[in-house]
Amino acid sequence: MASPPPVSTATATATGSSHHFPNDSVLKYSHIGQTEKYVFSAFAGVVWYNAIELIVLCLTTFKRYRGCYFWSLLLASISLTTYILGFFFFFFLSMSVTPYVAVAFIVPSWCVMITGHSLVLWSRLHLVMQRPKVLRAILVMIIVNAITMQIPITVLLFGAVSAHPKVFTRGYNVMERIQLIVFAVQECIISSTYVYETIKMLRLRPPEARHRRMLLQLLVINIVILVLDVAVIGTQYAGYYPVQVMFKPVAYSIKFKLEYAILGRLIQIAKGEGLDREQVSSSVQGFQSCLSDQTATVGNGSLSSPRPPPDSPGTVQAYIEPGGIQAGLRAASGRDRVWITAFIAVLCIITLTNWDFQVSALSGIPVVGLLVIYLALTRPTKCGESPSPRRPIATGLVIRPLAFRVVVTLLAVLGVEIALFGPPGTTIVGIILTGVAKSLMWHFLLQTAEHCSWSVTAAIGTFSIVATRNPFILTSNVQAFSHLIASLLALGQVISFLPDKAKCKSALWICIAVYLVPYLFNNYSIHVAKSSVTQSSTHPIDLLRQDAKANFQALLERQSTSYAAACEEYRRRYGMEPPPGFEGWYNFAKAHQSPIIDDFDVIYERVSPFWSISGVEVTETISRLQETLNSDVCVCTFSAAEARTSCSHPHRSVDRNIQGFLNAVLADLRGLLPDIRFLVNHLDEPRVLLPPSSERPGSLNMTNYSRRPVWDTVTKPCSSADRKKVDRPKVQTFGLPFVTDHHSAIDLCRHPEYRDSHGLLISPTSFPLIEGLVPILATGSLSTMGDILYPSPAYLEPEFEYVAAKDGSWDSKHTNLYWAGSTTGAFAVKNDWQSFHRERFVKLAQNLGNGLHSYLREGKGVVNLVKSSFLNSRLFDVAFTRILQCETRYCRDQRALFRIRSWADRDEALRSRLVFDIDGNGISGRYYKLLASKSAPLKQTLLREWHDDRLLPWVHYIPVSQSMTELPEMVMYFTSEAGQKCAQEIAEQGQDWFSKAIRKEDMTIYMYRVLLELARLQDPERPANKS
């Protein structure tokens, strides 16, 4: 039925608003994302349609409702619908419907489905087998397996959703896989026996070609069934929960529909001459009384082939007859092109998936399946044998019933989509025009297929897809050129399928211009853009780098070299004495070669507001918040004697590695700190907004702003003077918003335009804001908020660890900008999701806005700002890998807009020279991995972090503004010949500084100083400082 899926690694940090179940409970997989909901809906629509059709066919094909075959097929078909209904309760109504109800639907349906299918196979085995002992043994096997496999899995699954699931879940995961293998082997045994007996029966016939074809068709059908079994097992062991639980009923619905094709072939075999009619009579007497009047009997025992209903799979039978598929697979000249077709198909798949072999492998599965079927059904022309005459497609007999089925299926899928996700975003006019275009396309395709091989339809479709790809959006030269080659091969294949006597056949080669002309124009535009890049000596980036280098050198030189000097500097900066234990901290920092001694302003700026209340009041506030319902903070206690930290949360069982991180960085501080209790934010988003001075004593209010605009709330601390401040760039930027002052760039008070440019300000995923003087540690915070900053636990997690062996040299990297990730950062509940920071970035990098981009161009010694719609897509390898944190309608809209790729390797970024990093729901956990690499990181953030005093823009990383208006020019510059040298230097400086100042030891030194300040704040002897 289902096994737990692997943990996702798409986002830097998990969302704080998700529901939490015990790690050993099946229930933790009941909350699926938007992608999984689409998968469920698509599969559910297919299964329900197939199930309804199967039930109708079963009730109309059989005249008498009796017999094991009829009831097994009918009940198994019905069980498909109840199985889907059970998982609908499990996935969509898990918060309102008890899981026992869902399991009560799932388990019986699964038992009936799987055992019913085996009984169907066993029942039709009577038509070809005359050995009662073997038949009885197979029936016993089915019954024994049903009892020994289904009863334990039922008990274990009910236990796995109970209040104490640990033992049950472990057994369920093992038993489920064993069960699936057992049933797959069982069905394989029955099908193999059936094939063997069928071969024996056909040997009694004259060696006619139609008997061989009949055998081949039966073998192919059973191969398809075997492939479905392998696919079911594969999805089970892949562990991707929504796919595996939904693919199983899809596979079985297909198997049940194939039963009608198999039954028709069996009856054809049974009625043929050369077989003893008495033998046939004893085999099929259980069937002859059940089939409806559509089936005629011959004598007492033999049966004729049933006439298929208009909308059944048998409607294509006319084309499967002699001269049908075999002739269709051969071109007009009579040559067999199956292998050439397969080669071109594989090449086109690889091209369309941008050489992503993971996706290509998945797309190649149907190609291989079709290839097997084609090879089985295509008889090559023997030497000296003339090809059989081609038989045209029976349009009226085949196309009309298929068209009816397609229309019904599309309407059903559309209805499900509207019910679950709302109406589509496409306009009615757009839908009508698209539908008309599709209809005309298929009309002319069928007209063409009537005069040549029907395979031309697939070839034309392939050429249309490949040749109409816009070369301006392709991310590499290899990809663009491979599209040209694939277009040529697909077009050549189309031309080769046309009859040799067709007029102006060669003139169709001009169709390659559909792709060739835009391809050549795109290459010309790229050449012009590269030759127009402003030289290094006059570019603002070069001037900003020179200024940043001087600031960094000054930072290093001003650090204190003695304890006395450090104390004096502390007094000068903050106007007060250092905290108790400061000398121990200084000695520890020096012993661990910390390059930063004095610049810890980020700590004092966040601690200083708490001086206005006494130590007793600080402790009382911590206790009050700890007792507040839904505060969502962890309470941590540091033991000085053991140098151990213990953290607890009121209702969460998983602390997101907070306790593990603190124990890792504080392990060397035994006896150096007092025992201390402190609060840590469990969510990604910041939490604390300091109230005005008049409201500070004793005030503590919590308001949930999740999925609501928060700009007006978080900018309340901004004074009128702050709002009037205007940044004066130190360097001439020619109108582009290059970051010249990092602290100013993230100051909300100075940038009212940020209101609609960052997801955290527009619709945060979780934002239970605490207004009051309460010290809470958080990994990142807005400039106007009061969280005390500490290093993110994600920075030490293996998922975000830098591994030098996975990194290549600078020269081996691609000259482009890389980023891949998910749509975290906000929750889309309205149509304003295009203003979220991640969506804006991907929209810009994929050039989806149809707007103008800004570039700097130099002419006659003067640098000017120019606008252009051109964006060199070869320099941007950017895509979403998952669409989530959105209501269903807006998830669908985002999938329709963005070019989404498959799951990206976590080290893929290290293959590019420029790597982008951007906020998610909170800070980005992958930042340090990029900083430690040999690539140059581009960083866009609105959040302050603990390292802001020591990481300098334009020296250790490349800052990007919130508007990202300068990004096209920035990427163009850093990929030019002169700019690549600058980017390499930034990458090397960042990597070197990371190994000196962002080590685990540096996090320990920082946390040591934070805890000293917190201990002083909570000192019960400390009075309030009202000055």
N, C-alpha and C positions, 0 to 999 in steps of 0.2 A: 504493500500500500504506500508507504512513505517512510523516508528516513531523514534525519536532520540535515539541513544544508550547511555548507561551509560558511564561516564568518566572512562578511564582506570587508574588503579593504579599499573600497572606492573613495572613502572620505578620510580626511585627516583625523577627525574625531567624530564620535557618535553623537547623535542628537540627544539633547538632554530631555526631550519631551516624550520619548518613546516609552511604551509600556515594558515593564520588566517582569519576567517570570524566572523561576529557578533554572539554572543552566541544565539541569537534568529533567526538565519537563518538556513534553511535546508541545504544550500550549505556547511556548515562547515563539513558535513558528506560525502562530495563527494570525499575526499582524504582518501583512505583506505590503510591499510598496506598490507604487503605481505601475511599474513595469510588470510586476507579477500579476497585478489585476488585469492588465491587458492580455497577458498570456492565458490566464484563467478564462477570461471572457471569450477569447478566440477559440480555445479548445472546447469550452462548454457549448458554444454555438454549433461547432462541427458535430460534437457528440449528440446533442439533442436533435439536430436535424437527422443525422444518421439513425438514431434510435426511433424516432417517429416514423421514418420511412421504412425501417425494418419491421416495426409493428404492423404497419399498414400492409406491407408485402406479405407478411406471414399470415395475416387474417384473410387476405384475398387470394393467395396462391393455394392454400389448403382448403379442401371442401369439408373435411371432417376434422374437428379439433380433438385429435387424440394421438397417442403414440409418443414415445420418448423423444423422437426427433422434433416434433412440433412443439411440445411443451418446453423442452430445453431451449430451443431457439427463441420462443416467445418470451419466456421468463428472463432469459439472459438479456434480451433486447430491452425489456422493461427495466431491468436492474441498472442499465446505463444511466437512465434519467435520475433514479433515486441516489445513485452514487455521486453524481454531479451535485444534486441537491444537498447531500450531506456536507460536501466540501464548501458549498456556498455558505452554509451555516457556519462552518469552521473558520473560513477566511473573512467573510463580510459581516457576520452577526455574532462574533465571538464575545462581544461585550454585553449583548442582550440575551443571547441564547446559551444555555449551559452546554459545555462541550459534550456531555453525555448524549444530548439529542443528536448532535452531529455524528458522533460515533455510532449511535443506534441506526442511522441511515447508512453510514459508510460500510460497516462490517457486514451486515446481511447482503447488501448489494454486491460487495466484492466476492463473497462466497458464492452467490448465485451466478455472477458473471464468469468467474474463473472455472467453477465446477460445471456450470451449464455449457460452457464452450467445449470442455472435454467430453461431456455427454453427447453433444452434437457430433463431434468427430467420431465417437464410438458408434453412434446410431447409424451414420452413413457408411460405416465400415461393413455393415451387414450386406450392402449391395455388391461388394466385391470379394468377400471372404466367406468360406464355407467350413471353417474350423471352429466349432462351438467352444472347445476348450480354450483356444486363444482368445476368443471374444469374451469368455467368462473371466479369464485371467486379467484382461484389460479392464473390465468393469470392476473387478475387485481392487485393482490398483487405484482406480479413480476414487472409489469409496474410501479406501484406507487413507489415501493421501488427503482427501477432504476432511476426514475426521482428525488425523494427526497433525495436519497443518493449520486448519481453520480454527479449531477450538483453542489451541494455545495462543494464537495471534489475537483472538477476540478478548481473551482474559487479559493479556498483556497490554493491549491498546486501551481498554477501559481503565486499567491500573495506571497507565502512563498519563492520563488526563485527570487523575485523582489528586487529592491533596498531598499524597506521599508518593511521588512518581519515580523516585530515584532507581529503585531496584527494577521496577516494571519497565522503565524506559530503556535501561541497558539490555534487558532480555528481549524487548520488542525490536530494537535495532538489529540484533543478531538474528532473531527468528524470522524477521521480515525478509531478509536477504536469502535465508535458507529456503523459505517458502517459495519465493519467486523462482529460484533455481529448480526446485523440485517440480513445480508446475510447468516450467519451460521444458524440462526433460520429458515430462509426461506427455505433453502435446507433441513433442518431437517424435516420441516413440509411436504414438498413434498415427501421425502423418506419414512416417516412414513405412509403417505397416501397410497403410492405404496405398502408397505409391508402389510398393513391392507387389501387392496383390493386383493392382491395376495393370502393371507391366505383364504379369502372368496371364491376365485375361486377354490383353491385346495380342499376346503371342498366339492365341487360338485363332486369330483372324488372318486373312490373307495380308501379305506385306504391302498394304496400300499407303499412298502418301498421306491420305487424310487421317489414317490411324496414327502415323508418326506425328503429324501435326497436333492431333488431339492429345497424344501423350506429352508432347512438348508443352502444350498449353497447361496441362494439369501440373506438370513439373514446375513451370514458371510460377503458377499460382502458389504452389507450396513453398517455392523459394521466397516469394514475397512474404508469406506467413512466417517463414523462418527468420527473415530479415526483421520483421516486426518484433518477433520474440527477442532477438538480439538487441534491438533498439530499446525495448522495454527494460531489459537487464542493464543496458548501458546507462540509461537515464537514472535507474535506481542507484547504481554505484557512483554516478557523477554527483549525486547528493543535492542537486538543485531542486528544492522542495516543490514549488508550484509547478514546475515543468514535469517532474517525475509523476506526481499524483494525477496530473491531468492528461499526460500522454498515454497512460495505460488504458483508460476508457476509449481514447481516440483509436489506439491500436486494435482494441477488441471490437469496436464498431466497424472498423475496416474488415477485420476477419469475418465477422458475421455477414457482411455484405458479399464477401467473396464466396460464402457458402452457396448462394444461389447460382453463381457461375459454375462451381464445382458440381452441384446437384444436376445442372443441365448436362454437363459433360458425362457424368456417371450414367445418366439415363441413355445418352447417345451410345455409350459403350455397351450398355446392357441390352439394347435393342438390335445391335448389329448382327448380320448373318455370320454363320460360322461358329456360333456359340449355342450350346445346348439350351433350348428354351426351358426345359424342366429345371435346369440348374439355375437359370435366371429367375424363374418363377419362385423358387424357394427362397431366393435372396431378397426379392423386392416386394414380397406380398405385404410387408408392413407399410410400404410407401404408397402402393397403388390405390388404396382406399382413402388416402388422405389428400392427395392432390386434387385440385379443382377441375372443372370441366375443360380448362385450358389444356389438360393433358389427356391424350387419348391412349387407350390400352390396345395391345396387340395380343389376341388370344386371351389366355388366362393369366399370363405372367409378365410378358415383356411390356415395357413402357416406352412411349415416344417422348421426344424432347418437348418440354413445356414451352408454350409461346410466352415470351416475357411480356410483362406489362409495359406500356409505352414509356414509363419513366424509370424502368429498372435497368440494372447494368447490362442486361441482355440486349438493349437497343443498339449497342455497338457490334453485335454479333455478326451483322451482315458484312461488316468490314473485316472481321477476323476470319471470314471464310476464305477458301483458296483464291489466291489472286488479290486479296485485300491487303493485309499487312505486309505480306511478302513483296507484293508489287509496289506498295507505297514506300517501302524502305529503299527501293532501288530508284536511282535517278532515271530520267527519260532515256538515257543511253543504256540502261540496264546494269550499270556497274554498282557494286555494293560500296557505300561510303560510310559505313557505320563507324569505323575506326577514325576516319578523318573528322567526322562530325564530333566524336568524343574528344579528340584532341583540341578542336576549336572551342568546344564548350568549356573544357578545363581551362584553356588559356583565357577565355573571356571571364570566367569566374574569378580567376586570380587577378585579372586586371581590374574588374569592378570592385573587388575587395581590397584594392591597394596593396596587393601582395601580403595580405594578412592571412597567413596559412591556417590559423585557427578558424576563421570564418570560412575560408575556402574549403577546409575539410568538411564543415557542416553542409555547405552548399554542394559539395561533391557527392554526398550520399545519394541524393536522387539521381544524379548523373550516372553513377555506377549502377544503381538499380535499373535505370532505363537501358543502359548499355547491355546488361545481362539479358533483359527481356528482348531487346532488338536482336541480339546474337542468337537467342533461342528461337525466335520466330522468323528469322530471315534465313532463307536457304540460298546459299551462293550458287550461282550458275555453274554447272559442270562443263567440262571441256566438250565442245561440240554441241552443247544444248542451247537452244535459243531461249531467251527469256520469255516467261509467260506474259501474255498481254496484260497491261496495267488496267486496273479496274478503277474508274473514277469514284470519288466519294459520293455516297448516296445522301445528298444534302437533305432531302426531305425526311428520310428515315432516321438519320443520325443527328443532324444539327438541331432540328426543331425540339426533340425531347431533351437534348443536352441544354439548349437555350432555356427551356422551361426550368430545368433543375438549377441552372446558374442563377436565373432571376429569383427563384424562391430562396436559394441560399443567400444571395446578396441582401434580399429584403430581410431575411431572418437575422443576418449579421448586423445590418443597419439598425434593426429594431433593438437588438441587444446593446449595441453601442450607444444609442440614444437613451435607453433606459438606465444604463450604468454611468455614462459619461456626458450626457447632454447632447444637444444638436451639434453637428460638426461646424467648425469655424468657416468653412468654405461657403461662399455665397451661392444662392440658388442658380444664378446665371452661370457661375463657374462650374457647378455640378452638371448642369444641362449641356454646356459646351463640351465638357470632358466626356460625358456619356455619348453625345453625338459623334465626337471624334473616335472614340473607342468602337462604336458601332460601325462606322464607315471603315475603320481599319480592318475589323474582322470580316466585313462584307467583301472587301477587295482581296483579303487574304484567302478567303474561301473560293473566290472566283479564280484566283491564281492557282490554287491547289487542284482545281478541277482539270487543269491542263498540264500539270506536271506532278511531281512527287509531293505528297502532303507534308513531307519534312521541310518544305520551303517555308512553311508558316513559322516554324521555330527559328529558322535561319534569318528570316526578315525581322522577327522580333528581337533577336540578338543584335543584329546590326543597328536597329533603331535605338536600343538602349545604350550601346557602346558609343555610337557615333554622335549621339545628341548630348553627351556629357560635356559640360562647359569646361574647356581647358583653363579658363581663368580662375577656377576654384580648386584645381588639382594641386596637391601639396608637394609634388616632386617632379623633376624632369623625366625620371624613369616612368612614373605613372602616366604622365601626359603622352610620352612616346609610345608606351605600351597600348594606350587607347587607340593610337593611330594604327599600329600593327594589327590589333584585334579588329578594328573596323575594316581594314583591308581584307583580312581573312574571312570575316563574316560576309562581307559583300561578295567576295569571290565565291563563297559557298552558295549564296543566293543565285548568282549568275550560273553556276554549274548545274543547279537543279532545273533550270529552264530548259525546254526542249531545244535540241540543236538547230532546228529549223526556225526558231523564233526570230523575228525581225528586230534589228537594232539591239541585239542582245548585248553587244560589247559597249554600247553607249551608256549602259547603266553604271559603268565605272566612274562616270562623272559625279555620282552620288557621294563619292568619298569627300567631295568638297564641303559637305555638311560639317565634317569635323576638321578637315585640313585647313580651310580658310581661317577659322577662329584660332586654330593651333599656331599657324604662322604669325598671325597678328599679335597673339599673346607673347610669343617669343620676341617679336620686335619691340613691344611695349616694355618688356623686362630689360632688354638691352638699353633702351633709351633711359629708363629709370636708373639703372646702375651707373651709367655714364654721367648722370646729373647730380650725383651725391656731392654735397659740399665738402671741401677738403678739411682735414683735421685741424689745421692751425686756426681756422676761422669759425669752427663749429662750436656752438654753445656748450656741448658736452665736454669738449676738450678743456674749455675754460673752467667749467664746473669741477672737473677732475683735479685740475691744478690747485684750485682753492680748497678742495676737500683734503688733498694730500697735506697741505700746510696745516689745516686744522687737526688732522690726525697726529702729525708730528708734535704739535703743541700739546695734545692730550697726553702723549707719552712722556714728554719732558716735564710736565707740571706735577706728576705723581710724587707724593712724599716718599722720602727714603729713610725716615726714622720715625719711631713711635711719637716722639715729641712733635715732630713736624706734622704728623697725621692728626694729632689732637688739636694743634693750632689751626690747621686747615678746617677741621670739623667745626671749631668755634667760629671761624671766620664765615663759613658758608651758612651755618644754621643758627648762629647766635646762641648756642647753648653748649653745655658740656657733653662729651660723648657718654653713651650708656655704660652702666657697670659691665665689666667683662670685655671692654673695648680693647684692652692691651692683649688679652688672650686672642681675640679675633685678629689683631694686627700681626701677632707672631705666627698665627696659623696661616694667614694670607701670605706672609713673606716666606714661610717654610714651603709653601706649595707654589711659589713663584708666580703669584698673581700680578699681572701687569697693571691692574687697576687697584688703587688704594683709596683714592679720594672721591672719585666720581660715582657716587651712589645717590644722586639727586632723586632718581625715580623712587627710592625708598622713602626719603624724607618728605617729598611732596605728598605722598599718600598717607604718611603717619602723622604729619604735623597737625591736621585738623582735630585729631583726637586729644591734643593737649588741652583743649577747652573743657574737657570733662575729667573728673578724677579717676584714679585707678579703680576705685570701688565701683564707680558708675560704668566703666568699661566692662568689668567682670559681670555686673548685673545685666548689662545689655546683651552680652554673649549668652548668658543663661536664658534670658527672655526669648531671644531668637531661636535658641535650641528647642524651646518648648512650643514655639509657634507652629501651627499646623501647616503642612506643605511648604515649609521654608526651603526645602531642597538644598540644605548645606550639610557637609560632613563635619562632625565634631572630632577633632584630633587632639591627642594628648601625647606630649613628648616626655619620656622618662630619661632623666639625665644619667641615672645609675646604669641603665642598660643601653642607652643611646638607641632606643626603640620608640617608634611612633605607632599608636593604635588609633584607628579612625572608625567611626560608626556613622550610620545614616538612619534616620527614623524609620524608613520603609524600604529602601533599596538594598538588595543583597549584593550588588556589584558596585564597587567604588571607583571603577575606571582607573585602577592602578594608582590611585592617589597614595594609599598607604604604602604600597611597594616602592613608589618613587621616593617618598620621604625617608623611608628606611634606608634606601640606597644612598641618598646624598647626605644623610645625617649620621651615618654609621660611625664616622671617625670623630664624633663630637662628644664622646663619653666623658662626663665630668666637666665639660666646658660650658654647659648651659644649665640654667635652673629648670626644674619641671615646669612645663607650660601647657596651657590648653588654648587652642585656637580653632577658628572656623575656616573651612575651605569650600569654595563654590563647587558644586557637583556638575553644573551645567556648562555648556560652551560659552554662552553669552555672559557678559558682565552683569553684576547684580546691584551694586550699592550706588545710590544717589544721595550725596550729602545735602541735608536741608539747610535753609538759610540760618545765619547765626542766631536769629531771634527764636528759632524753633528747635534748636539743637538739643538742649538738655532733656533727656528722657523720651524724646519722640522716636517712634518706630512704627512705620506704616508699610504694608506690603500690598501691592496692586499688580495683578496679572495683565501685562500688556502683550501677551503672546498673540501673534498674527494681527497686530494692530499697529498703526503708525505711532512712533514714539518720539519724533523730532521735537515737538513742543515740550514734551516732558523732560527729555535729557538736556535740553538747552536752557532750562530755567535758571541754572547757576550763572549763565552768561550775563555780564554787566553790559550796560550801554557802551561803556568805553571799549570793552573787548570786541563788541560787534562793529565798532567803527574803525578798528585797526586795519590797516591796509599793508599787505606784504610788498616790500620793495626789493625786487630781484637784485642780487649782487652782480649778476651777469646779464648781459643783453640776450634775451631769449627769442626775440623777433616774434612775439605773440604766441609762442608755444608754451604750455604750462609745465616746463621742466621744473622738477622739485629742486629748489635752492635752499630751503630750510625745512628739514623733516618735521621738527616740532610744530612749526607753523602750518605745515601741510595737513596735519591731522587734527588741528584745532577746530572744533565744530563752531566755536564762537566767531571765527574769522571767515567761515565759509558757509553762508546760508544756502548756497547752491547744492550742498551735500544732502539736503532734505530728501531729494528724489533720486539719489545716485548710489545708495548702498542698501542692500537688503535688510541689514540689521536695523536701519532707521525706518524702513518702509513696512516690513511685515516680518518681524523676528520669529523664528520657529518656536522658541520658548523665552519668555522675558518676564518672569515674576519679580518685579522691581521692588527693592527694599529701600525706603527713604528713611534714613536715620543714621546716627553716628554709631555704626557697628563695624568692627574690623573683620573683614572677610578676605581671605586670600583668593585671587583669581588669576588665570593665566593671561588674560588680556582685558583691557578696559578702554572705554572711550575717554577722550580728553576731559570731559566734564564730569566724569563719574569718580567714585572714591574707593574702588577696589584696591587692595594692596597686592602688588604684582609678585608672582613667583614663577619659576620655570615650569613649563607644561610637562606633565608626566609623559606625554606623547613623544617628547624629544628623546627619551631613553628607551622607548619600546622597540623591539626587534623589527617591526614593520617599517619604521622610519630610520633604521640604522644605515649609516653609510658603509658600504663594503667596497674597499679599494679595488678588489679583484673584478668587480662588476663595472668599473669605470675605465674608460679608455683615454688615450692621450688626446690632447687638443687637436692635433692634426687628423686624428681618426674620426672626429665627430662631424655630424652634419652641420652645415652652415645655415641654421634656421632657429626659430623660436619654438619651443615645445611646451605644451601643457595638455594634460588629460585629467579629467575628474568628473565629479557629479554636480548636480544642481543644488548643493547645499548652500547655506548663506541666508536663506529666507524661506518662507512658506507662501506659496502662491495661492491666494484666495480670491484675487481679482485679476483683471487684465493688465495690471501694472507690473507684471513679472519681467517685462522687457527692460525695466529700470533697475533690476537687481544687478549687483556688481559683477557676478559671474556670468550672468546672461549677457550683459553689455559687453564684457570682454570677448566671449565666444562669438557673439554677433559681429563684433568688429573684426576679429581675426578671420572669420569665415566670409567676411564681406557681404553680409546679408542685409545691411541697412539701406543699400542703394544711395548712400550719402556721399559727401565729398570728404576726402582726407587731406590733411595739411602736411606740406613738405617744405623744406628750406632749399632754395635754389640760388646759386651764385652766378652772377653775370656782371662782367666788367668790374670785378672787385667789390660788388655790392650784394649782400645776402638779402633775399626777399622771401616772403611767405607766399606760397602758391597753393591753390586748391585743385584736387584731381580726384576723379572717381576710381582711378586705378589703384589697386592694391596687389602687390606681388605675392600671390598665394604660395609660391614656392618657398617663401621665407617663414610661413606660419604653419606649423603642424599642431593644430589646436582642435580639440573636440570634446564633447561630453561623452562619457561612457555610461552614465546612468541618469535617468530623469526621475527625480523623487522630490519629496517635500512640496507637494502641490495637490490641489484638488483635481479630481479625475479629468475634468474638462481642460484645465490649464496644463496638465501633464501631456495630454494629447496634442494641444496646440504647440507645445515646445518640441515634441517629437516631430511634428510636421514642419517646423521652422529649421531646426538645427540638423546638421549632418552628424549623426551619431555613429561612433565606431564601437567595435567589440571591446571587451575588457582589456585594458592596457596593462602591460607588465610594469611592475613597480619600479624597475630600473630603466625603463625605456627613456626617461628624461635624460639620463646620463649619456645618451648617444647624440645629443644635440649640444651645440656650443652655447646657445642661449636657452635658459630654462625659466619659466614664469612661475611665480608663486603668488597666491591671492587668498584673501580671507575666505573661510567657510562660514559655519555658524559662529565660530569664534576664530581663534588664531589657527594658522595652518601648521600641522604637525610635521609636514615634509620639509619645512624651511631649512632646518639644520643639515639635513641630508644633501640638499642642493648647495648649501654654503660650504660644506666640507668637500664637495666634488671639484673636478677640474673644469666644470662649466661655469659660466657667468650667470648668477641669478638676477632676474628682474623681479622686484618686489613691489606689490601694491597692497597697502593695508591702511585701515583707518583705526587700528587698535594699537595702544601702547603696550609694550612688553618689558620684561625685566632687563633685557639686553640693550635698550635704547641708548644708554649712556656710553656704550662701548662699541657698537657697530655703526660705522659711519657710511652714509650714502656716498656713492661715486668712488669710494675706496674699496669697500668690502662687498658691496652689492650695487645694483642699478635701481634707483627708485622710480616708480611710475605714479603719476598723479591719479586722482580719483576720476577725472574726466577721460583719461587715456587718449586725449587728443594728440599728444606727442608721440604715441606708440608707433604708428607707421613710420615716421621719420626716424625714430630711435632705432627700430629694427633695421631699417635701410642703412643707417650709418654704421651700426655695429656688425653688419655683414659685408660692408665694403672692405677694400684692402686695408686702408688705414684704420678703420673702426675695429677690425678683427684683432689688431694688435692691442688696442685699448681694452677690448673685451677680455682678451687673454690675460692681460695684466691685472684687471679687476678680479678675474677668477683665481689667479695665483695669490693675490693679496688676501682675498677672502678665505681661501683654503688655509693659508699660513696663519692668519689671525684667529681662525676658528680653532686651530690646534694649540693656540696659546691662551686664548681668553674666553672660549666657549666650551671648555672641557667640563667633564663631570666635577672636577675639583673646583672649577670656577662657580658652578652651581652650588656646591657645598659652601664656599666662602660667602656667596650672596645670601643663601638661606641662613647661615650662621648670623649674619648681620641683621637680617629681618627678624629673627627670633630674639635677638638682643633688644631690638626696639620694641617688639611686642611684649617682652617681659617687663620692660620699663613702663610701658603703657598700663599694664595690669597690676603694677605694684600698689598694694593697698595703702601704702604710706604716701603715695604721690598725690598732691592736691591738684585741683583744676587750675589751669593757667588762663585767666580771663583776659590777658593782654592781647 
